[in-house]
Amino acid sequence: MRTHRDNQPLTKTSDLVMFNFRRPTRARLIGGTLWLVEAYDAANDVWVWQTESAKAEDALESARQLSLNRA
């Protein structure tokens, strides 16, 4: 098993979807229970947390709206 620098196990993540309408966004499953919605910050080359949800459907819609600049 791979571990992080502080010897903690790495958390598995899964991308549900990525949108790239007006800005890149994604919904990502963290640890099997929490969906994070993130937007890509091209200036700093990082994904930035925007919101979270326990339901995949809600995360998907949040990511879509965020990508359309409606959130």
C-alpha positions in Angstrom: 0.0 0.0 0.0 1.3 3.4 -0.9 1.5 6.0 1.9 1.8 9.8 2.1 4.9 11.5 3.4 3.6 11.3 7.0 3.1 7.6 6.7 -0.7 7.8 6.4 -2.4 5.7 3.8 -3.3 7.5 0.6 -7.1 8.1 0.2 -8.5 6.8 -3.1 -10.4 9.2 -5.2 -12.6 8.8 -8.3 -13.7 11.4 -10.8 -17.4 11.3 -11.6 -17.2 13.8 -14.4 -15.3 16.8 -15.7 -16.9 19.8 -17.5 -15.2 22.3 -19.6 -17.9 24.7 -20.8 -16.6 28.1 -19.7 -14.2 26.9 -17.0 -12.9 23.4 -16.1 -14.7 21.8 -13.2 -14.9 18.3 -11.8 -16.8 16.2 -9.2 -14.6 13.8 -7.3 -15.4 11.1 -4.8 -13.2 11.2 -1.7 -12.9 8.2 0.6 -16.0 6.6 -0.8 -18.5 8.9 1.0 -17.9 12.6 0.1 -18.1 14.2 -3.3 -16.0 17.4 -3.8 -16.7 19.8 -6.6 -13.6 21.6 -7.7 -12.7 24.3 -10.3 -9.4 24.5 -12.1 -7.3 27.6 -11.4 -5.1 27.8 -14.5 -3.0 30.7 -13.1 -1.8 28.6 -10.2 -2.2 25.2 -11.9 -4.3 23.8 -9.0 -7.8 22.4 -8.5 -9.7 24.6 -6.0 -12.5 23.2 -3.7 -15.8 24.9 -4.4 -18.5 22.8 -2.6 -19.1 19.2 -1.3 -22.0 16.8 -1.3 -22.9 13.4 0.0 -24.9 12.6 -3.2 -23.3 12.1 -6.7 -26.3 13.7 -8.4 -26.0 16.9 -6.4 -22.2 17.1 -7.0 -22.7 16.5 -10.8 -25.2 19.3 -11.0 -23.0 21.7 -9.0 -20.0 21.0 -11.2 -22.1 21.6 -14.3 -23.5 24.8 -13.1 -20.1 26.0 -11.9 -18.6 25.2 -15.3 -21.3 27.4 -16.9 -20.5 30.2 -14.4 -24.0 29.9 -12.9 -23.0 28.9 -9.4 
